[in-house]
Amino acid sequence: MVKQTAGRDFLGNLAPKFAQLNDDVLFGEIWSREDKLSLRDRSMITIAALMGAKNFPQVKAHLEIGKAHGITKTEAVEIVTQLGFYTGWPNAWTVFPMIEEIYADEEEDIHGGIFGMGDPNDAYAEFFVGQSYLKPIAINEDIPTFVGNVTFEPGCRNNWHIHKASKGGGQILIGVEGEGWYQEEGKEPQKMVPGTVIIIPPNVKHWHGASKDEWFSHLAIEIPGEDSENQWLEAVSDEEYLKL
């Protein structure tokens, strides 16, 4: 249940019934119906409605709520850009400075999708053609398991490699942003886009990376196994890559 006290905080003495409806019904019941619409989606809808009504103080308040509900700076800018065509161009000009102020404490990654681009993947740079970035998402040393968001600049790809294991092991890739490629030795390349899922068996030679003209990000999920290690091999040649 969404907890809201703004009504009682600001209007509790003047309009107690309105305050109760605001806090307990609007937010406590309607906003809390996450089985119907997520908080993030409700924030987007509310921002659109308020911007159309030119209720800019409330637009700013709900941009702040939307940020708390997971709307990124990039998404907020895109929302307002689209709404500018429907609610009026001057409205967008009015709202953009609010976004700048609300997200001033963030240095949001340009790429990497919802997980962010992370830092340059310098520890593995020798095994990549081009620049890649790594954003660790989850680490569990007891299992052990690692989930990371890997971002490739256009044309970047890792070398052929093998996730070796005597039992279990392998890796799962899930496309997050942009367009990329995955290929196993002896098989045709597979295009990867957001939502593409690739299950890589252990002990299979393969590579993956971005398309030549697009950034690409995927989640890399390590599957626990016995005697696990990565064996890095030769680079994917420009001749092979540019055929894609």
C-alpha positions as CSV (number, residue, x, y, z in Angstrom):
1,M,0.0,0.0,0.0
2,V,1.3,3.5,-0.9
3,K,1.7,5.6,2.2
4,Q,1.0,9.3,1.6
5,T,0.7,12.0,4.2
6,A,0.8,15.2,2.1
7,G,-2.9,15.8,2.4
8,R,-2.9,15.7,6.2
9,D,0.4,17.6,6.4
10,F,-0.8,20.5,4.3
11,L,-4.6,20.4,4.5
12,G,-5.4,18.4,7.6
13,N,-6.7,21.4,9.5
14,L,-8.3,23.3,6.6
15,A,-9.9,20.4,4.7
16,P,-9.6,17.2,6.7
17,K,-12.0,15.2,4.5
18,F,-10.1,16.2,1.4
19,A,-6.8,15.3,3.1
20,Q,-8.2,11.9,4.1
21,L,-9.5,11.2,0.5
22,N,-6.1,12.3,-0.9
23,D,-4.0,10.1,1.4
24,D,-6.2,7.1,1.9
25,V,-8.3,6.7,-1.2
26,L,-6.3,8.3,-4.1
27,F,-2.9,7.0,-2.9
28,G,-3.8,4.4,-0.4
29,E,-6.3,2.6,-2.8
30,I,-5.9,3.8,-6.4
31,W,-2.1,4.2,-6.6
32,S,-1.7,0.9,-4.6
33,R,-3.4,-1.2,-7.3
34,E,-0.1,-2.4,-8.6
35,D,-1.6,-5.6,-9.9
36,K,-3.4,-3.4,-12.5
37,L,-0.7,-0.8,-13.3
38,S,2.8,-0.4,-11.9
39,L,3.7,2.7,-9.8
40,R,6.0,3.7,-12.7
41,D,3.2,3.5,-15.3
42,R,0.9,5.5,-13.0
43,S,3.5,8.2,-12.6
44,M,3.9,8.5,-16.4
45,I,0.1,8.7,-16.9
46,T,-0.2,11.3,-14.2
47,I,2.6,13.5,-15.5
48,A,1.0,13.4,-19.0
49,A,-2.4,14.4,-17.6
50,L,-1.0,17.3,-15.4
51,M,1.2,18.6,-18.2
52,G,-1.9,18.7,-20.5
53,A,-3.7,20.7,-17.8
54,K,-0.7,23.0,-17.5
55,N,-0.7,22.3,-13.7
56,F,3.1,22.8,-13.5
57,P,3.5,22.7,-9.7
58,Q,1.9,19.3,-9.7
59,V,3.9,18.2,-12.8
60,K,7.1,18.9,-10.8
61,A,5.8,17.1,-7.8
62,H,4.9,14.0,-9.8
63,L,8.2,14.1,-11.7
64,E,9.8,13.7,-8.3
65,I,7.4,10.9,-7.4
66,G,8.1,9.3,-10.8
67,K,11.9,9.4,-10.1
68,A,11.2,7.5,-6.9
69,H,9.2,5.0,-8.9
70,G,12.0,4.3,-11.3
71,I,11.6,6.8,-14.1
72,T,15.1,7.7,-15.3
73,K,16.2,11.1,-16.5
74,T,16.4,9.9,-20.1
75,E,12.9,8.5,-19.9
76,A,11.6,11.8,-18.3
77,V,13.1,13.8,-21.1
78,E,11.5,11.4,-23.7
79,I,8.1,11.6,-22.0
80,V,8.1,15.4,-22.1
81,T,9.5,15.5,-25.7
82,Q,6.5,13.4,-26.9
83,L,4.0,15.3,-24.8
84,G,5.3,18.6,-26.3
85,F,3.6,17.6,-29.6
86,Y,0.2,16.8,-27.8
87,T,0.1,19.3,-25.0
88,G,1.9,22.3,-26.5
89,W,5.5,23.1,-27.2
90,P,5.8,25.9,-24.6
91,N,4.7,23.3,-22.0
92,A,7.7,21.2,-22.8
93,W,10.0,24.2,-22.4
94,T,8.5,24.8,-19.0
95,V,9.0,21.3,-17.8
96,F,12.5,20.5,-19.0
97,P,14.2,22.8,-16.3
98,M,12.2,20.9,-13.7
99,I,13.7,17.6,-14.9
100,E,17.2,19.2,-14.8
101,E,16.6,20.3,-11.2
102,I,15.1,17.0,-10.0
103,Y,17.8,14.8,-11.6
104,A,20.7,17.3,-10.8
105,D,22.2,14.8,-8.3
106,E,22.5,12.1,-10.9
107,E,25.1,11.6,-13.6
108,E,22.9,9.2,-15.5
109,D,24.5,6.8,-17.9
110,I,23.9,7.5,-21.6
111,H,23.6,3.8,-22.4
112,G,23.0,0.6,-20.6
113,G,19.2,0.7,-20.4
114,I,17.5,0.6,-17.1
115,F,20.6,-0.8,-15.3
116,G,23.1,1.8,-16.4
117,M,26.3,1.6,-18.3
118,G,28.7,1.3,-15.4
119,D,32.5,1.7,-15.6
120,P,34.9,0.9,-18.4
121,N,35.5,-2.8,-18.4
122,D,39.3,-2.4,-18.1
123,A,39.9,-5.7,-16.3
124,Y,38.9,-7.6,-19.5
125,A,39.9,-5.0,-22.1
126,E,42.5,-7.3,-23.6
127,F,39.7,-9.8,-24.5
128,F,37.6,-7.2,-26.4
129,V,37.8,-5.4,-29.7
130,G,36.5,-1.9,-28.9
131,Q,35.3,-0.4,-25.6
132,S,33.0,-2.2,-23.3
133,Y,31.5,-1.2,-19.9
134,L,30.4,-3.3,-16.9
135,K,27.7,-2.6,-14.3
136,P,27.6,-5.3,-11.6
137,I,23.9,-6.0,-10.7
138,A,24.0,-8.9,-8.2
139,I,26.8,-11.0,-6.7
140,N,26.3,-14.0,-4.5
141,E,29.5,-15.6,-3.4
142,D,27.8,-18.5,-1.6
143,I,26.3,-20.1,-4.8
144,P,28.4,-18.5,-6.5
145,T,26.5,-16.3,-9.0
146,F,27.2,-13.1,-10.8
147,V,24.8,-10.9,-12.8
148,G,26.3,-7.9,-14.7
149,N,25.1,-5.5,-17.3
150,V,27.6,-5.4,-20.1
151,T,27.5,-2.5,-22.6
152,F,29.3,-2.5,-25.9
153,E,30.0,0.6,-28.0
154,P,29.2,0.2,-31.8
155,G,31.5,-2.4,-33.3
156,C,32.7,-3.7,-30.0
157,R,32.7,-7.5,-29.4
158,N,34.5,-9.9,-27.1
159,N,36.9,-12.6,-28.3
160,W,35.8,-16.1,-28.9
161,H,35.7,-17.8,-25.5
162,I,34.5,-20.9,-23.6
163,H,32.8,-21.1,-20.2
164,K,34.5,-24.3,-19.1
165,A,33.0,-26.5,-16.4
166,S,33.1,-30.2,-15.5
167,K,29.5,-30.0,-14.2
168,G,26.9,-27.3,-14.5
169,G,28.2,-23.9,-15.6
170,G,27.5,-21.8,-18.7
171,Q,25.9,-18.4,-19.0
172,I,22.6,-16.7,-19.8
173,L,22.5,-13.5,-21.9
174,I,19.4,-11.2,-21.9
175,G,19.3,-8.3,-24.3
176,V,18.6,-4.9,-22.6
177,E,19.3,-2.1,-25.1
178,G,20.2,-1.6,-28.7
179,E,21.2,-4.3,-31.1
180,G,24.0,-6.9,-31.0
181,W,25.1,-10.4,-32.1
182,Y,25.7,-13.8,-30.6
183,Q,27.4,-16.7,-32.3
184,E,28.5,-20.2,-31.4
185,E,31.3,-21.9,-33.4
186,G,29.9,-23.6,-36.5
187,K,26.5,-22.0,-36.3
188,E,24.9,-18.9,-37.9
189,P,25.1,-15.6,-35.9
190,Q,21.9,-14.7,-33.9
191,K,20.8,-11.1,-33.7
192,M,20.1,-9.8,-30.2
193,V,17.7,-7.1,-29.2
194,P,16.0,-6.1,-25.9
195,G,14.3,-9.2,-24.6
196,T,16.4,-11.7,-26.5
197,V,17.4,-14.6,-24.3
198,I,20.5,-16.7,-25.1
199,I,21.3,-19.8,-23.0
200,I,25.0,-20.7,-23.5
201,P,25.9,-24.3,-22.6
202,P,29.2,-24.9,-20.9
203,N,32.2,-25.8,-23.0
204,V,30.9,-24.2,-26.1
205,K,33.0,-21.7,-28.1
206,H,31.2,-18.5,-28.8
207,W,31.4,-14.7,-28.9
208,H,28.9,-11.8,-28.5
209,G,28.9,-8.0,-29.0
210,A,27.3,-4.9,-30.6
211,S,26.2,-4.3,-34.1
212,K,28.7,-2.2,-36.1
213,D,26.4,0.9,-36.0
214,E,24.6,0.6,-32.6
215,W,25.3,0.5,-28.9
216,F,24.3,-2.8,-27.3
217,S,23.7,-3.9,-23.7
218,H,22.9,-7.3,-22.3
219,L,22.7,-8.9,-18.8
220,A,25.2,-11.7,-18.4
221,I,24.2,-14.2,-15.8
222,E,26.8,-16.8,-14.7
223,I,25.4,-20.3,-14.1
224,P,27.2,-22.0,-11.1
225,G,29.2,-25.0,-12.0
226,E,32.1,-27.1,-10.8
227,D,35.7,-26.3,-12.0
228,S,34.4,-23.2,-13.7
229,E,36.7,-20.9,-15.6
230,N,36.6,-18.7,-18.7
231,Q,39.0,-19.7,-21.5
232,W,39.7,-16.6,-23.7
233,L,40.6,-17.3,-27.3
234,E,41.3,-15.4,-30.6
235,A,39.6,-12.2,-31.5
236,V,36.7,-12.1,-34.0
237,S,38.3,-10.7,-37.1
238,D,37.1,-7.6,-38.9
239,E,36.5,-9.8,-42.0
240,E,34.2,-12.1,-40.1
241,Y,32.4,-9.4,-38.2
242,L,31.8,-7.1,-41.1
243,K,30.0,-9.9,-43.0
244,L,27.1,-9.6,-40.4
